[in-house]
């Protein structure tokens, strides 16, 4: 009874300390999400520059410091010279050239450690200060554990390149990228919940089928992101660089050239690129249909505005994707295309969240 009376007193006085706490937590989560976005871009640069295998050791704590002497640089360079990538791709490179690729991989790993610190220390502070409800504490604690798992999966991916191959496994690349985006989406959704805890005006029965449509779109985007990871891992963007045709054909003759046929989607770069094109078309169709349905509905203008952001994200990503392919994957455009995919994912989550808040219970 005392707690109820206190809550009513606060409400009558206009004070909303919980809203202020939630907003502070949401801002922190948005900062973490932005850092993961940068991490995805750094990962793209690392992969495209061939830097991902330049560090042959996994030292989660001691690896925070780079080589501090000429002898240490020679030691880590000697480790790199033992693997296939050096022997088959970078044979004869100088120490200075090795340092050029080393710093990208080092930056990628260091940024990952920094994300862990920026997430964990404020989490403890918010928990100690009582800013986090029990349910939120458990959710965010689980996300932190996923982040720790992501570090291990990152090394699992890199280690695949130390075997008899010149780059990392495309399967492990998709796993690493996929988990990063899952963590990003979870953090972002939590921030949206904290920033918009109250329902939006509107008819829930109108929003409900549109929510299902948005979830369907989200699934298509997730599949397309996985296909993009396979294209990247197989270097599938370096072939068939015309659009919408594939060297004059709608379907390249070697799409299913491997045997058995079922290995082609994940082993054949031609098939991976072809499926990525198909996936892009399906995402485009589903997204345009969703935007049209939202714009024709009597939902609040705030929700319609979110669908407009979604449409803009699609236009940007289509332009980046086609340009990246036709210009044979220049590094700046390829990284921008990877970032555009995350922006499209963000806009989809933002639109879906708005649809879920229409007529929702407080």
Secondary structure, 3 states (H helix, E strand, C coil): CHHHHHHHHHHHHCCCHHHHHHHHHHHHHHHHHHHHHHHHHHHHHHHHCCCCCCCCCCCCCHHHCCCCCHHHHHHHHHHHCCCHHHHHCCCCCCHHHHHHHHHHHHHHHHHHHHHHHHHHHHHHHHHHHCCCCHHHHHHHHHHHHHHHHHHHHHHHHHHHCCCCCCCCCHHHHHHHHHHHHHHHHHHHHHHHHHHCCCCECCCHHHHHHHHHHHHHHHHHHHHHHHHHHHHHHCCHHHCCCCCCCECCECCCCCCCCCCCHHHHHHHCHHHHHHHHHHHHHHHHHHHHHHHHHHHHCCCCHHHHHHHHHHHHHHHHHHHHHHHHHHCCCCHHHHHHHHHHHHHHHHHHHHHHHHHHHECCCC
